[in-house]
Amino acid sequence: MDEAQFDRFYANSFTRLVGQVYAMCGNLTEAQDCVQEAFIRAWDRRKKLDITQSPEAWVRTTAYRLAVSRWRRATRALRPPDRALQPMPTPEEPGIERVALARALAQLPEPQRRAIVLYHLCDLSVGEIADEVGSPAGTVKARLARGRHALARLLSTDMEARHA
């Protein structure tokens, strides 16, 4: 991939990847940082990246792994209470449906949440998800089914509580 191709790749996929990683990790600022770092790493190996080999999946996986590593480091570190209690700034006010979905996704186990996001937000097939997460296709299907069932239950309960 040459520089011009990489620039187009970056421009076409940065925002989408931030949204996808945000849905997986639940923190917009962290998602932006991790996707940016993943693109820096992709730039360093741009000559090895092949457009036909789905470089977006490579960047998404790298960004997700960076987010997990950062989360692990953060949980081990001792933070002052005032910093830990500060709310994260949001760029815009999300709608009720988006908040309900984010809360419901946050309650799912990580493998189910990741499968749901990759399938429904990233538009990956079950086979592509299986390749990306390193699980058999049957496991991905089970995670999707269980995740959908749990989301339906969580979202219907949340909507019923709001209308009561």
Backbone as JSON Lines, residues from 0, in Angstrom:
{"i":0,"aa":"M","n":[0.86,-1.17,0.0],"ca":[0.0,0.0,0.0],"c":[0.91,1.23,0.0]}
{"i":1,"aa":"D","n":[0.71,2.12,-0.96],"ca":[1.54,3.33,-1.0],"c":[0.91,4.41,-0.12]}
{"i":2,"aa":"E","n":[1.57,5.57,-0.06],"ca":[1.12,6.65,0.83],"c":[-0.26,7.17,0.46]}
{"i":3,"aa":"A","n":[-0.52,7.34,-0.8],"ca":[-1.84,7.85,-1.23],"c":[-2.94,6.85,-0.88]}
{"i":4,"aa":"Q","n":[-2.7,5.57,-1.1],"ca":[-3.69,4.55,-0.74],"c":[-3.91,4.56,0.77]}
{"i":5,"aa":"F","n":[-2.83,4.68,1.53],"ca":[-2.97,4.69,2.98],"c":[-3.77,5.91,3.43]}
{"i":6,"aa":"D","n":[-3.51,7.07,2.82],"ca":[-4.27,8.28,3.18],"c":[-5.76,8.09,2.9]}
{"i":7,"aa":"R","n":[-6.09,7.48,1.77],"ca":[-7.51,7.21,1.46],"c":[-8.09,6.21,2.46]}
{"i":8,"aa":"F","n":[-7.33,5.18,2.75],"ca":[-7.75,4.17,3.72],"c":[-8.04,4.83,5.08]}
{"i":9,"aa":"Y","n":[-7.14,5.68,5.52],"ca":[-7.31,6.38,6.8],"c":[-8.56,7.26,6.76]}
{"i":10,"aa":"A","n":[-8.7,8.08,5.72],"ca":[-9.83,9.0,5.63],"c":[-11.16,8.26,5.56]}
{"i":11,"aa":"N","n":[-11.2,7.13,4.89],"ca":[-12.45,6.38,4.71],"c":[-12.83,5.54,5.91]}
{"i":12,"aa":"S","n":[-11.87,5.2,6.77],"ca":[-12.2,4.24,7.82],"c":[-11.99,4.72,9.25]}
{"i":13,"aa":"F","n":[-11.33,5.86,9.46],"ca":[-11.03,6.3,10.83],"c":[-12.29,6.45,11.68]}
{"i":14,"aa":"T","n":[-13.25,7.22,11.21],"ca":[-14.47,7.48,12.0],"c":[-15.23,6.19,12.26]}
{"i":15,"aa":"R","n":[-15.36,5.35,11.26],"ca":[-16.07,4.08,11.41],"c":[-15.37,3.2,12.45]}
{"i":16,"aa":"L","n":[-14.04,3.12,12.4],"ca":[-13.3,2.3,13.34],"c":[-13.41,2.85,14.76]}
{"i":17,"aa":"V","n":[-13.39,4.16,14.92],"ca":[-13.57,4.75,16.26],"c":[-14.93,4.35,16.82]}
{"i":18,"aa":"G","n":[-15.96,4.42,15.99],"ca":[-17.29,4.02,16.44],"c":[-17.37,2.56,16.84]}
{"i":19,"aa":"Q","n":[-16.69,1.71,16.08],"ca":[-16.71,0.28,16.36],"c":[-15.95,-0.03,17.64]}
{"i":20,"aa":"V","n":[-14.77,0.56,17.8],"ca":[-13.98,0.31,19.02],"c":[-14.67,0.92,20.22]}
{"i":21,"aa":"Y","n":[-15.31,2.07,20.04],"ca":[-16.08,2.69,21.12],"c":[-17.2,1.76,21.59]}
{"i":22,"aa":"A","n":[-17.87,1.13,20.64],"ca":[-18.95,0.2,21.0],"c":[-18.4,-1.0,21.76]}
{"i":23,"aa":"M","n":[-17.16,-1.4,21.47],"ca":[-16.57,-2.55,22.16],"c":[-16.02,-2.18,23.53]}
{"i":24,"aa":"C","n":[-15.44,-0.98,23.67],"ca":[-14.79,-0.65,24.96],"c":[-15.59,0.33,25.8]}
{"i":25,"aa":"G","n":[-16.53,1.07,25.21],"ca":[-17.4,1.94,25.99],"c":[-16.83,3.3,26.37]}
{"i":26,"aa":"N","n":[-15.68,3.69,25.82],"ca":[-15.07,4.96,26.15],"c":[-14.61,5.62,24.86]}
{"i":27,"aa":"L","n":[-15.26,6.74,24.5],"ca":[-14.98,7.39,23.22],"c":[-13.55,7.9,23.13]}
{"i":28,"aa":"T","n":[-13.07,8.55,24.16],"ca":[-11.71,9.09,24.14],"c":[-10.69,7.96,24.0]}
{"i":29,"aa":"E","n":[-10.89,6.89,24.73],"ca":[-9.99,5.73,24.65],"c":[-10.05,5.11,23.26]}
{"i":30,"aa":"A","n":[-11.25,5.03,22.69],"ca":[-11.4,4.47,21.35],"c":[-10.65,5.32,20.32]}
{"i":31,"aa":"Q","n":[-10.78,6.64,20.41],"ca":[-10.08,7.53,19.49],"c":[-8.56,7.36,19.62]}
{"i":32,"aa":"D","n":[-8.06,7.33,20.85],"ca":[-6.62,7.16,21.08],"c":[-6.12,5.82,20.53]}
{"i":33,"aa":"C","n":[-6.86,4.76,20.8],"ca":[-6.42,3.43,20.38],"c":[-6.45,3.27,18.87]}
{"i":34,"aa":"V","n":[-7.48,3.82,18.22],"ca":[-7.55,3.74,16.76],"c":[-6.41,4.57,16.15]}
{"i":35,"aa":"Q","n":[-6.14,5.73,16.72],"ca":[-5.05,6.55,16.21],"c":[-3.71,5.82,16.35]}
{"i":36,"aa":"E","n":[-3.49,5.2,17.51],"ca":[-2.26,4.44,17.72],"c":[-2.17,3.26,16.75]}
{"i":37,"aa":"A","n":[-3.3,2.61,16.5],"ca":[-3.31,1.48,15.56],"c":[-2.97,1.96,14.15]}
{"i":38,"aa":"F","n":[-3.45,3.13,13.76],"ca":[-3.11,3.67,12.45],"c":[-1.63,4.04,12.37]}
{"i":39,"aa":"I","n":[-1.06,4.51,13.46],"ca":[0.38,4.81,13.48],"c":[1.16,3.52,13.24]}
{"i":40,"aa":"R","n":[0.75,2.46,13.88],"ca":[1.41,1.17,13.68],"c":[1.19,0.65,12.26]}
{"i":41,"aa":"A","n":[-0.01,0.89,11.73],"ca":[-0.29,0.47,10.35],"c":[0.57,1.27,9.36]}
{"i":42,"aa":"W","n":[0.78,2.54,9.66],"ca":[1.63,3.37,8.79],"c":[3.04,2.79,8.71]}
{"i":43,"aa":"D","n":[3.55,2.36,9.86],"ca":[4.89,1.79,9.89],"c":[5.0,0.51,9.07]}
{"i":44,"aa":"R","n":[3.89,-0.19,8.89],"ca":[3.93,-1.42,8.11],"c":[3.04,-1.34,6.88]}
{"i":45,"aa":"R","n":[2.83,-0.13,6.37],"ca":[1.92,0.09,5.24],"c":[2.34,-0.67,3.98]}
{"i":46,"aa":"K","n":[3.64,-0.89,3.82],"ca":[4.08,-1.6,2.62],"c":[3.71,-3.08,2.68]}
{"i":47,"aa":"K","n":[3.48,-3.59,3.89],"ca":[3.08,-4.99,4.05],"c":[1.56,-5.14,4.01]}
{"i":48,"aa":"L","n":[0.83,-4.05,4.3],"ca":[-0.63,-4.1,4.29],"c":[-1.12,-4.2,2.85]}
{"i":49,"aa":"D","n":[-2.07,-5.07,2.64],"ca":[-2.63,-5.28,1.31],"c":[-4.12,-4.94,1.38]}
{"i":50,"aa":"I","n":[-4.58,-4.11,0.49],"ca":[-5.98,-3.69,0.49],"c":[-6.91,-4.9,0.39]}
{"i":51,"aa":"T","n":[-6.5,-5.93,-0.31],"ca":[-7.35,-7.12,-0.46],"c":[-7.35,-7.99,0.79]}
{"i":52,"aa":"Q","n":[-6.43,-7.77,1.71],"ca":[-6.33,-8.58,2.93],"c":[-7.03,-7.92,4.12]}
{"i":53,"aa":"S","n":[-7.92,-6.97,3.9],"ca":[-8.71,-6.31,4.93],"c":[-7.84,-5.62,5.98]}
{"i":54,"aa":"P","n":[-7.16,-4.54,5.58],"ca":[-6.35,-3.81,6.55],"c":[-7.2,-3.19,7.66]}
{"i":55,"aa":"E","n":[-8.48,-2.95,7.37],"ca":[-9.36,-2.38,8.39],"c":[-9.52,-3.35,9.56]}
{"i":56,"aa":"A","n":[-9.61,-4.63,9.27],"ca":[-9.71,-5.63,10.35],"c":[-8.43,-5.64,11.17]}
{"i":57,"aa":"W","n":[-7.28,-5.48,10.52],"ca":[-6.01,-5.44,11.24],"c":[-5.97,-4.23,12.17]}
{"i":58,"aa":"V","n":[-6.38,-3.06,11.67],"ca":[-6.38,-1.85,12.5],"c":[-7.38,-1.99,13.64]}
{"i":59,"aa":"R","n":[-8.57,-2.54,13.35],"ca":[-9.6,-2.7,14.39],"c":[-9.11,-3.65,15.48]}
{"i":60,"aa":"T","n":[-8.51,-4.76,15.09],"ca":[-8.0,-5.73,16.08],"c":[-6.88,-5.11,16.89]}
{"i":61,"aa":"T","n":[-5.98,-4.38,16.24],"ca":[-4.88,-3.73,16.96],"c":[-5.42,-2.69,17.93]}
{"i":62,"aa":"A","n":[-6.38,-1.88,17.5],"ca":[-6.97,-0.86,18.38],"c":[-7.69,-1.51,19.56]}
{"i":63,"aa":"Y","n":[-8.41,-2.6,19.3],"ca":[-9.1,-3.29,20.39],"c":[-8.1,-3.84,21.4]}
{"i":64,"aa":"R","n":[-7.03,-4.44,20.92],"ca":[-6.02,-4.99,21.82],"c":[-5.33,-3.88,22.61]}
{"i":65,"aa":"L","n":[-5.12,-2.73,22.0],"ca":[-4.55,-1.59,22.72],"c":[-5.51,-1.14,23.83]}
{"i":66,"aa":"A","n":[-6.79,-1.09,23.53],"ca":[-7.78,-0.68,24.53],"c":[-7.8,-1.66,25.7]}
{"i":67,"aa":"V","n":[-7.74,-2.95,25.42],"ca":[-7.72,-3.95,26.48],"c":[-6.46,-3.81,27.33]}
{"i":68,"aa":"S","n":[-5.32,-3.6,26.68],"ca":[-4.06,-3.44,27.41],"c":[-4.11,-2.2,28.3]}
{"i":69,"aa":"R","n":[-4.64,-1.11,27.77],"ca":[-4.74,0.11,28.57],"c":[-5.67,-0.09,29.75]}
{"i":70,"aa":"W","n":[-6.79,-0.79,29.51],"ca":[-7.73,-1.04,30.6],"c":[-7.07,-1.87,31.7]}
{"i":71,"aa":"R","n":[-6.32,-2.88,31.31],"ca":[-5.64,-3.73,32.29],"c":[-4.64,-2.92,33.11]}
{"i":72,"aa":"R","n":[-3.87,-2.07,32.43],"ca":[-2.91,-1.23,33.15],"c":[-3.63,-0.28,34.1]}
{"i":73,"aa":"A","n":[-4.73,0.27,33.65],"ca":[-5.47,1.24,34.47],"c":[-6.05,0.58,35.72]}
{"i":74,"aa":"T","n":[-6.5,-0.65,35.6],"ca":[-7.08,-1.31,36.77],"c":[-6.02,-1.67,37.79]}
{"i":75,"aa":"R","n":[-4.77,-1.84,37.34],"ca":[-3.69,-2.15,38.27],"c":[-3.12,-0.9,38.94]}
{"i":76,"aa":"A","n":[-3.26,0.2,38.27],"ca":[-2.68,1.44,38.79],"c":[-3.56,2.02,39.91]}
{"i":77,"aa":"L","n":[-2.91,2.68,40.82],"ca":[-3.64,3.37,41.87],"c":[-3.87,4.81,41.43]}
{"i":78,"aa":"R","n":[-5.11,5.19,41.4],"ca":[-5.46,6.54,40.97],"c":[-5.99,7.34,42.15]}
{"i":79,"aa":"P","n":[-5.72,8.62,42.16],"ca":[-6.33,9.46,43.19],"c":[-7.85,9.46,43.03]}
{"i":80,"aa":"P","n":[-8.58,9.47,44.12],"ca":[-10.04,9.39,44.03],"c":[-10.67,10.5,43.2]}
{"i":81,"aa":"D","n":[-10.16,11.72,43.28],"ca":[-10.79,12.81,42.54],"c":[-10.68,12.61,41.02]}
{"i":82,"aa":"R","n":[-9.56,12.06,40.55],"ca":[-9.41,11.81,39.11],"c":[-10.31,10.66,38.67]}
{"i":83,"aa":"A","n":[-10.44,9.66,39.49],"ca":[-11.26,8.5,39.13],"c":[-12.74,8.85,39.09]}
{"i":84,"aa":"L","n":[-13.15,9.86,39.81],"ca":[-14.57,10.2,39.87],"c":[-14.99,11.23,38.82]}
{"i":85,"aa":"Q","n":[-14.07,11.79,38.09],"ca":[-14.43,12.79,37.09],"c":[-15.17,12.12,35.94]}
{"i":86,"aa":"P","n":[-16.29,12.7,35.53],"ca":[-17.02,12.12,34.39],"c":[-16.27,12.4,33.09]}
{"i":87,"aa":"M","n":[-16.39,11.48,32.16],"ca":[-15.77,11.65,30.85],"c":[-16.61,12.61,30.02]}
{"i":88,"aa":"P","n":[-15.99,13.59,29.39],"ca":[-16.76,14.52,28.55],"c":[-17.28,13.82,27.29]}
{"i":89,"aa":"T","n":[-18.48,14.18,26.89],"ca":[-19.06,13.62,25.67],"c":[-19.2,14.73,24.64]}
{"i":90,"aa":"P","n":[-18.92,14.45,23.38],"ca":[-18.96,15.49,22.37],"c":[-20.36,16.01,22.08]}
{"i":91,"aa":"E","n":[-21.35,15.16,22.18],"ca":[-22.72,15.59,21.94],"c":[-23.66,14.77,22.8]}
{"i":92,"aa":"E","n":[-24.85,15.27,22.99],"ca":[-25.84,14.59,23.82],"c":[-26.42,13.41,23.04]}
{"i":93,"aa":"P","n":[-26.23,12.18,23.53],"ca":[-26.77,11.03,22.82],"c":[-28.28,10.91,23.03]}
{"i":94,"aa":"G","n":[-28.94,10.3,22.06],"ca":[-30.37,10.08,22.16],"c":[-30.69,8.98,23.17]}
{"i":95,"aa":"I","n":[-31.95,8.88,23.54],"ca":[-32.4,7.9,24.53],"c":[-32.11,6.48,24.06]}
{"i":96,"aa":"E","n":[-32.36,6.22,22.78],"ca":[-32.13,4.87,22.25],"c":[-30.65,4.5,22.3]}
{"i":97,"aa":"R","n":[-29.78,5.46,21.97],"ca":[-28.34,5.19,21.99],"c":[-27.86,4.91,23.41]}
{"i":98,"aa":"V","n":[-28.37,5.66,24.37],"ca":[-27.99,5.45,25.77],"c":[-28.46,4.07,26.23]}
{"i":99,"aa":"A","n":[-29.7,3.73,25.88],"ca":[-30.23,2.43,26.28],"c":[-29.41,1.29,25.65]}
{"i":100,"aa":"L","n":[-29.05,1.45,24.39],"ca":[-28.26,0.42,23.72],"c":[-26.87,0.32,24.33]}
{"i":101,"aa":"A","n":[-26.24,1.45,24.6],"ca":[-24.89,1.44,25.21],"c":[-24.93,0.77,26.58]}
{"i":102,"aa":"R","n":[-25.96,1.08,27.37],"ca":[-26.08,0.44,28.7],"c":[-26.31,-1.05,28.57]}
{"i":103,"aa":"A","n":[-27.15,-1.43,27.62],"ca":[-27.43,-2.85,27.43],"c":[-26.19,-3.59,26.94]}
{"i":104,"aa":"L","n":[-25.46,-3.0,25.99],"ca":[-24.22,-3.62,25.51],"c":[-23.21,-3.78,26.63]}
{"i":105,"aa":"A","n":[-23.13,-2.78,27.5],"ca":[-22.17,-2.83,28.61],"c":[-22.46,-3.97,29.57]}
{"i":106,"aa":"Q","n":[-23.7,-4.42,29.61],"ca":[-24.08,-5.5,30.52],"c":[-23.81,-6.89,29.93]}
{"i":107,"aa":"L","n":[-23.52,-6.95,28.66],"ca":[-23.24,-8.25,28.03],"c":[-21.81,-8.69,28.35]}
{"i":108,"aa":"P","n":[-21.58,-9.99,28.41],"ca":[-20.2,-10.46,28.53],"c":[-19.39,-9.99,27.31]}
{"i":109,"aa":"E","n":[-18.12,-9.73,27.5],"ca":[-17.27,-9.16,26.46],"c":[-17.29,-9.96,25.15]}
{"i":110,"aa":"P","n":[-17.21,-11.29,25.17],"ca":[-17.23,-12.02,23.89],"c":[-18.55,-11.83,23.12]}
{"i":111,"aa":"Q","n":[-19.66,-11.79,23.83],"ca":[-20.96,-11.58,23.18],"c":[-21.04,-10.15,22.63]}
{"i":112,"aa":"R","n":[-20.61,-9.17,23.42],"ca":[-20.64,-7.78,23.0],"c":[-19.78,-7.6,21.74]}
{"i":113,"aa":"R","n":[-18.59,-8.19,21.75],"ca":[-17.7,-8.05,20.6],"c":[-18.31,-8.68,19.35]}
{"i":114,"aa":"A","n":[-18.91,-9.85,19.49],"ca":[-19.55,-10.52,18.35],"c":[-20.7,-9.67,17.8]}
{"i":115,"aa":"I","n":[-21.53,-9.13,18.68],"ca":[-22.67,-8.29,18.27],"c":[-22.17,-7.05,17.52]}
{"i":116,"aa":"V","n":[-21.16,-6.39,18.06],"ca":[-20.62,-5.18,17.42],"c":[-20.02,-5.51,16.06]}
{"i":117,"aa":"L","n":[-19.22,-6.56,15.99],"ca":[-18.59,-6.92,14.72],"c":[-19.62,-7.31,13.66]}
{"i":118,"aa":"Y","n":[-20.68,-7.99,14.07],"ca":[-21.68,-8.45,13.12],"c":[-22.61,-7.3,12.69]}
{"i":119,"aa":"H","n":[-23.15,-6.57,13.68],"ca":[-24.17,-5.58,13.37],"c":[-23.62,-4.19,13.05]}
{"i":120,"aa":"L","n":[-22.53,-3.8,13.65],"ca":[-21.97,-2.47,13.38],"c":[-20.89,-2.51,12.31]}
{"i":121,"aa":"C","n":[-20.1,-3.56,12.3],"ca":[-19.0,-3.66,11.32],"c":[-19.42,-4.4,10.07]}
{"i":122,"aa":"D","n":[-20.61,-5.0,10.08],"ca":[-21.13,-5.76,8.94],"c":[-20.2,-6.89,8.5]}
{"i":123,"aa":"L","n":[-19.61,-7.57,9.47],"ca":[-18.76,-8.72,9.15],"c":[-19.62,-9.98,9.15]}
{"i":124,"aa":"S","n":[-19.24,-10.94,8.36],"ca":[-19.94,-12.22,8.36],"c":[-19.48,-13.04,9.55]}
{"i":125,"aa":"V","n":[-20.19,-14.11,9.82],"ca":[-19.83,-15.0,10.93],"c":[-18.42,-15.55,10.71]}
{"i":126,"aa":"G","n":[-18.1,-15.92,9.49],"ca":[-16.77,-16.44,9.18],"c":[-15.67,-15.4,9.41]}
{"i":127,"aa":"E","n":[-15.94,-14.17,9.01],"ca":[-14.96,-13.1,9.2],"c":[-14.76,-12.81,10.69]}
{"i":128,"aa":"I","n":[-15.84,-12.85,11.45],"ca":[-15.74,-12.64,12.9],"c":[-14.93,-13.76,13.51]}
{"i":129,"aa":"A","n":[-15.21,-14.98,13.1],"ca":[-14.49,-16.13,13.63],"c":[-12.99,-15.99,13.38]}
{"i":130,"aa":"D","n":[-12.63,-15.55,12.19],"ca":[-11.21,-15.34,11.87],"c":[-10.61,-14.23,12.73]}
{"i":131,"aa":"E","n":[-11.36,-13.15,12.91],"ca":[-10.83,-11.99,13.65],"c":[-10.65,-12.28,15.14]}
{"i":132,"aa":"V","n":[-11.61,-13.0,15.73],"ca":[-11.51,-13.25,17.18],"c":[-10.83,-14.57,17.5]}
{"i":133,"aa":"G","n":[-10.59,-15.4,16.49],"ca":[-9.91,-16.66,16.72],"c":[-10.77,-17.72,17.36]}
{"i":134,"aa":"S","n":[-12.06,-17.73,17.03],"ca":[-13.0,-18.72,17.56],"c":[-13.67,-19.44,16.4]}
{"i":135,"aa":"P","n":[-14.18,-20.64,16.66],"ca":[-14.92,-21.35,15.61],"c":[-16.22,-20.6,15.24]}
{"i":136,"aa":"A","n":[-16.69,-20.81,14.03],"ca":[-17.91,-20.14,13.57],"c":[-19.11,-20.5,14.46]}
{"i":137,"aa":"G","n":[-19.18,-21.72,14.92],"ca":[-20.28,-22.13,15.81],"c":[-20.28,-21.35,17.11]}
{"i":138,"aa":"T","n":[-19.11,-21.08,17.64],"ca":[-19.0,-20.28,18.86],"c":[-19.48,-18.86,18.61]}
{"i":139,"aa":"V","n":[-19.1,-18.31,17.47],"ca":[-19.55,-16.95,17.12],"c":[-21.07,-16.92,16.99]}
{"i":140,"aa":"K","n":[-21.66,-17.93,16.34],"ca":[-23.12,-17.99,16.2],"c":[-23.79,-18.07,17.57]}
{"i":141,"aa":"A","n":[-23.22,-18.86,18.46],"ca":[-23.8,-18.98,19.81],"c":[-23.7,-17.66,20.55]}
{"i":142,"aa":"R","n":[-22.55,-16.98,20.43],"ca":[-22.41,-15.67,21.09],"c":[-23.4,-14.66,20.54]}
{"i":143,"aa":"L","n":[-23.6,-14.69,19.23],"ca":[-24.57,-13.78,18.62],"c":[-25.98,-14.07,19.11]}
{"i":144,"aa":"A","n":[-26.35,-15.34,19.14],"ca":[-27.7,-15.7,19.58],"c":[-27.92,-15.32,21.04]}
{"i":145,"aa":"R","n":[-26.96,-15.66,21.89],"ca":[-27.09,-15.32,23.31],"c":[-27.07,-13.81,23.53]}
{"i":146,"aa":"G","n":[-26.22,-13.13,22.79],"ca":[-26.13,-11.68,22.91],"c":[-27.41,-11.0,22.46]}
{"i":147,"aa":"R","n":[-27.99,-11.45,21.36],"ca":[-29.25,-10.87,20.88],"c":[-30.37,-11.1,21.87]}
{"i":148,"aa":"H","n":[-30.42,-12.33,22.4],"ca":[-31.46,-12.64,23.38],"c":[-31.32,-11.74,24.61]}
{"i":149,"aa":"A","n":[-30.11,-11.6,25.11],"ca":[-29.88,-10.76,26.28],"c":[-30.19,-9.3,25.99]}
{"i":150,"aa":"L","n":[-29.79,-8.81,24.8],"ca":[-30.09,-7.42,24.44],"c":[-31.6,-7.19,24.35]}
{"i":151,"aa":"A","n":[-32.3,-8.12,23.74],"ca":[-33.76,-7.97,23.63],"c":[-34.39,-7.89,25.01]}
{"i":152,"aa":"R","n":[-33.94,-8.73,25.91],"ca":[-34.48,-8.72,27.27],"c":[-34.12,-7.4,27.97]}
{"i":153,"aa":"L","n":[-32.87,-6.99,27.87],"ca":[-32.43,-5.76,28.53],"c":[-33.11,-4.52,27.96]}
{"i":154,"aa":"L","n":[-33.23,-4.47,26.64],"ca":[-33.83,-3.3,26.01],"c":[-35.34,-3.24,26.24]}
{"i":155,"aa":"S","n":[-36.01,-4.38,26.24],"ca":[-37.46,-4.34,26.49],"c":[-37.74,-3.94,27.93]}
{"i":156,"aa":"T","n":[-36.92,-4.39,28.88],"ca":[-37.08,-4.0,30.28],"c":[-36.81,-2.51,30.44]}
{"i":157,"aa":"D","n":[-35.78,-2.0,29.77],"ca":[-35.43,-0.6,29.86],"c":[-36.53,0.29,29.28]}
{"i":158,"aa":"M","n":[-37.08,-0.11,28.14],"ca":[-38.15,0.67,27.5],"c":[-39.44,0.61,28.31]}
{"i":159,"aa":"E","n":[-39.75,-0.55,28.88],"ca":[-40.96,-0.66,29.71],"c":[-40.84,0.23,30.95]}
{"i":160,"aa":"A","n":[-39.66,0.29,31.54],"ca":[-39.46,1.13,32.73],"c":[-39.63,2.61,32.37]}
{"i":161,"aa":"R","n":[-39.2,3.01,31.18],"ca":[-39.31,4.41,30.77],"c":[-40.73,4.81,30.49]}
{"i":162,"aa":"H","n":[-41.55,3.87,29.99],"ca":[-42.93,4.19,29.64],"c":[-43.9,4.06,30.8]}
{"i":163,"aa":"A","n":[-43.43,3.48,31.9],"ca":[-44.32,3.27,33.04],"c":[-44.54,4.55,33.82]}
